[in-house]
Amino acid sequence: MGLDDRDALAVLRDAVDPRHGSDALIADFYTRWFAVDLSARDLFPPDMARQRTVFAQALSWLLGELIAQRAEEPVAFLAQLGRDHRKYGVTQRHYDTMGDALYAAMHHRLAGQWSDRLAEAARDTVALATGVMRGAAEAEEGPPYCDGTVIERIRATRDVSVVRLQLDRPLAYHPGQYVTVQVPQWPRRWRYLSPAIPAEPSGGIEFHIRSVPGGMVSTAIVNETRVGDRWRLSNPHGGLAVDRDGGDVLMVAGSTGLAPLRTLIMDMTRFGVNPRVHLFFGGRFPCDLYDLPTLWQIASTNPWLSVTPVSEYSTDPPWAADYPDPTPPRGLHVRQTGRLPDVVTRYGNWGDRQILICGSAAMTEATRAALIAKGAPPERIHHDPLTD
């Protein structure tokens, strides 16, 4: 029965689900793979803890979709993975050895209940995953990544840097999309970043990066990036967008979550007529609202845009004096004090708007929950995959 055997697929899903204790199976898989294919180890960072968790979550989700007999989204997901994995240097042989190692790890860990049905389901799942990824990678004709040189780095706040690069070739992306980035301080560790400006034919690009507590890559970017550094960018992902025929828009940005929303707003300025956009831009302190001057400039010439600054605290800490003052000229809404989800929902549930939320996973989840609790339809709320 293979992929039609929901019971067998459920056994496999439970075995790889990290919530059910799949650490041993996933570790066994990587051990087997690296033992038979030494070149595969070079594709990954030295610390494999996060990689193992992400792989287990993705495999568990894939099996869950197959159990539900949903094929379109898993195939699209696997195809995107195949195209994206070209940037790591994945070869056709890697797919073969990976598939063999994954099947062997499943067999070993489920030896006590292994059967012909489990074997067939495992073989077909592995064949589907590797086959779609391999085929998508082979079909992709463009280069797997784009390199660029850092030409400017601005320390906007204690934990935010604005980094501008000149790419070796223009990178085509839609406003609101994100890319993965590798920096010289941490080779083989890729981090999701959203461009803060629309794609430029000249190859210019800008990122806003906030250092996350415990985040090795983000902290290195904020503190150690220097002019002349060479960065590597993947091809773009994501579908965050404004439907210009879909009615008015609510945007909620926490800290550097502003970047993709600012890009969407900048792109909208190309049009004479736009839906109304109300942007809430939040930070912990007033000084964390690092890009208010830019938002003021855009809003001053585009009456469809309204901007409400929000900070959790009403006054700045002493260290704020060491960084640029983000206070804009008069013209924006008066700054509000409080948690971003609470301030946004003071104005209602915004249920008649297209709702876009960008920021930390915690802020995004809290804002989404607050809006739904107020009555906003969940299907009108959009955000990128939650990851910090």
WOHURA-V781241 format. One record per pair of residues at least 12 apart in sequence whose C-alpha atoms are under 6 Angstrom apart, sorted by the first residue. I is the first residue (numbers start at 1). J is the second residue. If there is no record, write none. Layout:
# WOHURA-V781241
I&J ; I&J
This chain:
# WOHURA-V781241
2&120 ; 2&121 ; 2&124 ; 3&121 ; 6&67 ; 8&118 ; 13&60 ; 13&63 ; 16&56 ; 16&60 ; 17&60 ; 28&105 ; 29&101 ; 29&102 ; 29&105 ; 32&101 ; 33&98 ; 33&101 ; 45&188 ; 78&133 ; 79&132 ; 79&133 ; 79&136 ; 82&133 ; 82&136 ; 82&137 ; 83&136 ; 83&137 ; 86&144 ; 87&144 ; 87&145 ; 95&130 ; 99&126 ; 145&233 ; 145&234 ; 146&232 ; 146&233 ; 147&167 ; 147&168 ; 147&231 ; 147&232 ; 148&166 ; 148&167 ; 148&168 ; 148&230 ; 148&231 ; 149&165 ; 149&166 ; 149&228 ; 149&229 ; 149&230 ; 150&164 ; 150&165 ; 150&227 ; 150&228 ; 150&229 ; 151&164 ; 151&165 ; 151&227 ; 152&164 ; 152&227 ; 157&323 ; 159&210 ; 159&211 ; 160&209 ; 160&210 ; 161&208 ; 161&209 ; 161&222 ; 162&207 ; 162&208 ; 163&206 ; 163&207 ; 164&205 ; 164&206 ; 165&204 ; 165&205 ; 166&203 ; 166&204 ; 167&203 ; 169&203 ; 170&201 ; 170&203 ; 173&236 ; 175&198 ; 175&263 ; 175&264 ; 176&240 ; 176&241 ; 176&260 ; 176&264 ; 177&237 ; 177&238 ; 178&193 ; 178&194 ; 178&236 ; 178&237 ; 179&192 ; 179&193 ; 179&234 ; 179&236 ; 180&192 ; 180&233 ; 180&234 ; 181&232 ; 181&233 ; 182&231 ; 182&232 ; 183&231 ; 194&260 ; 195&207 ; 196&259 ; 196&260 ; 196&263 ; 197&263 ; 198&263 ; 208&256 ; 247&275 ; 248&275 ; 248&276 ; 248&353 ; 249&277 ; 249&353 ; 249&354 ; 249&355 ; 250&277 ; 250&278 ; 250&353 ; 250&355 ; 251&279 ; 251&355 ; 251&356 ; 251&357 ; 252&279 ; 252&280 ; 252&357 ; 253&281 ; 253&358 ; 253&359 ; 254&282 ; 254&359 ; 255&283 ; 257&358 ; 257&359 ; 276&304 ; 277&305 ; 278&305 ; 278&306 ; 278&307 ; 279&307 ; 280&307 ; 280&308 ; 280&309 ; 281&309 ; 281&310 ; 282&309 ; 282&310 ; 282&311 ; 283&311 ; 284&311 ; 284&312 ; 285&311 ; 285&313 ; 285&316 ; 286&311 ; 290&326 ; 292&326 ; 292&328 ; 293&328 ; 307&332 ; 308&333 ; 309&335 ; 310&335 ; 310&336 ; 310&337 ; 311&337 ; 312&337 ; 312&338 ; 312&339 ; 341&367 ; 349&371 ; 349&374 ; 349&375 ; 349&376 ; 351&376 ; 354&380 ; 355&380 ; 355&381 ; 356&382 ; 356&383 ; 357&383 ; 360&388 ; 361&386 ; 361&387
